[in-house]
Amino acid sequence: MSLITESPRGNCALGGVNAVLSAINHVVPIYHAGPGCCMQTTAGEAGQAGGRSPFYVSGVSTPCTNMLEKDVVFGGEDHLRETIEGAIEILEADAFFVLSGCTSGIIGDDIKSVTEEFRKKGIPIYPIETPGFLGESYRGYEIAFSSLLEHIVKPAKRQDNLVNLFGIMPYHDPFWEGNFEELTRILEKLGLKVNTFFTRHQGIEDIRNSSAAALNIIISPWLLKSASKEYQEQFGVPYLRWPGLPIGASDTSSFIRAVAKELGIEKRGEEVIIEEEDYVYSYLETAIGAMSWKQFAVVGDANTVVGITRYLANDYSFTPIVAIITDPIFRPEDFNRINEQLSQLDYARPPKIVFETDQWKIKKELEEHEEITLLIGSTKEREFALENDIQCSIISYPITDRLIFNRTYAGYKGSLTLIEDLYDNL
């Protein structure tokens, strides 16, 4: 009997790929899928990530074959050709990507040969086999980067000051743009040029030349293991994995030191740390005692849970009670990496660490900890907090009751925003 998950936090693999492509400037996805997949996959990611829609082509505006019964019986490749021709005629794009949904994946339509026909005519169009049944959103995120490496990234001359910043998934992290912007700001103070692929209207050319980077920086305890190795094997780009979103002075300064060491710019790194720590502490010292001591729980993706827990425990002296990670973790080394980050705290006892995706079980876990006075999670946790008269801050996916542009909790400036938001919800 199959396992049932109540209220899963995410979409299918197709939705994960769509989230990535929707965030790349001037790129158009073309669905070879059933009716409704375009709208549902967009709604499942962007629709629950802070009230905004992707800014180029998404949802019902996405070209789609809308496969029906006759396509299943007779095949849908001719229908796909017609859809591609229509998309090319109407839409301008630096690249088109054909995404296969569950229907085309089951019947085995050959989207590779169809896209090859158009590429021979000079059309930049590429296939991505991504039927939703392959997995959830994170699987789609991995598939998208594998496809970009296969079809887009080309050898380029090394640039010693160029870095690629990965691991923050568009829309699945509702604060993805703000988090990228703050980490980019910090890295640029080190004298670096930063590729995120998703911000500042970066697009296909930035992806194509990403092999020139001196370092890949992965902000995640577990994502992009295969892609990071492929960059290293194909293009000689080493990688640094930072296991969680760096929030606040302690972790962000450690992050800077790690990057600076990899690139041999330790002196500049220390100069930036002095400047940034002076900035953030000059604000914090003006509000000492503004928030009383809290015993807190965090529910969300690994990046958020690790970053928030470590910041509030190490830099703000709150006591972590339970940390619930909702990512579909399965590799032992990933469990160990997350457990290490949440267990080795400077000024607090470690929280109970739980890996759980089922909303009913998450609620049951929270019910076991009556001492919680601050709950940090998604919109799904708000009801529990209201029922139990607990202060609640909504900062992890899914978020359906906030509008988010480029707000951030990452880095130095983001940590100040976090404290402001916690105070607003007292």
VENRA-V103035 format. One record per backbone hydrogen bond with DSSP energy under -0.5 kcal/mol. CO is the residue of the C=O (numbers start at 0). NH is the residue of the N-H. Records with the same first field share a line. If there is no record, write none. Layout:
BEGIN
CO: NH, NH
END
This chain:
BEGIN
3: 5
4: 7
5: 358
7: 9
10: 136
11: 15
12: 16
13: 17
14: 18
15: 19
16: 20
17: 21
18: 22
19: 22
20: 23
23: 26
24: 203
25: 93, 94
27: 96
28: 62
29: 98
30: 32, 64
31: 100
32: 66
33: 36
35: 39
36: 40
37: 41, 58
38: 42
39: 43
40: 44
41: 45, 46
44: 47
45: 48
47: 397, 398
49: 403
57: 60
58: 61
62: 30
66: 34
67: 70, 71
68: 72
69: 73
70: 74
75: 79
76: 80
77: 81
78: 82
79: 83
80: 84
81: 85
82: 86
83: 87
84: 88
85: 89
86: 90
94: 27
95: 125
96: 29, 98
97: 127
98: 31
100: 104
101: 105
102: 106
103: 107, 108
108: 110
109: 113
110: 114
111: 115
112: 116
113: 117
114: 118
115: 119
117: 120, 122
118: 121
122: 124
123: 95
125: 97
127: 99, 129
130: 133
131: 12, 134
134: 12
135: 138, 139
136: 140
137: 141
138: 142
139: 143
140: 144
141: 145
142: 146
143: 147
144: 148
145: 149
146: 150
147: 151, 152
157: 159
158: 161
160: 192
161: 213, 214
162: 194
163: 165, 216
165: 218
166: 168
168: 172
169: 171
171: 173
172: 170, 175
174: 178
175: 179
176: 180
177: 181
178: 182
179: 183
180: 184
181: 185
182: 186
183: 187
184: 188
185: 189
186: 189, 191
187: 190
192: 162
193: 195
194: 164
198: 201
201: 24
202: 206
203: 207
204: 208
206: 209
207: 153, 210
208: 211
209: 212
211: 158
214: 163, 216
215: 217, 239
216: 165, 218
217: 219, 241
221: 224
223: 227
224: 228
225: 229
226: 230
227: 231
228: 232
229: 233
230: 234, 236
231: 235
235: 237
237: 215
239: 217, 241
240: 242
241: 219, 243
244: 246
245: 410
246: 250
247: 251
248: 252
249: 253
250: 254
251: 255
252: 256
253: 257
254: 258
255: 259
256: 260
257: 261
258: 262
259: 263, 264
260: 263
264: 268
265: 269
266: 270
267: 271
268: 272
269: 273
270: 274
271: 275
272: 276
273: 277
274: 278
275: 279
276: 280
277: 281
278: 282
279: 282, 283
280: 284
282: 285
283: 286
284: 287
286: 289
293: 295, 318
294: 372, 373
295: 320, 321
296: 375
297: 323
299: 325
300: 304
301: 305
302: 244, 306
303: 307
304: 308
305: 309
306: 310
307: 311
308: 312
309: 313
310: 314, 315
311: 317
312: 316
317: 319
318: 295
320: 351
321: 297
322: 324, 353
323: 299, 325
324: 355
326: 328
330: 333, 334
331: 335
332: 336
333: 337
334: 338
335: 339
336: 340
337: 341
338: 342
339: 343
341: 350
342: 344
351: 322, 353
353: 324, 355
357: 361
358: 362
359: 363
360: 364
361: 365
362: 366
363: 367
364: 367
365: 368
367: 369
368: 371
372: 390
373: 296, 375
374: 376, 392
375: 298
376: 394, 395
377: 380, 381
378: 381, 382
380: 384
381: 385
382: 386
383: 387
384: 389
385: 388
390: 374
392: 376, 394
397: 378
398: 49
401: 403
409: 413
410: 247, 414
411: 415
412: 416
413: 417
414: 418
415: 419
416: 420
417: 421
418: 422
419: 423
420: 424
421: 424
422: 425
END
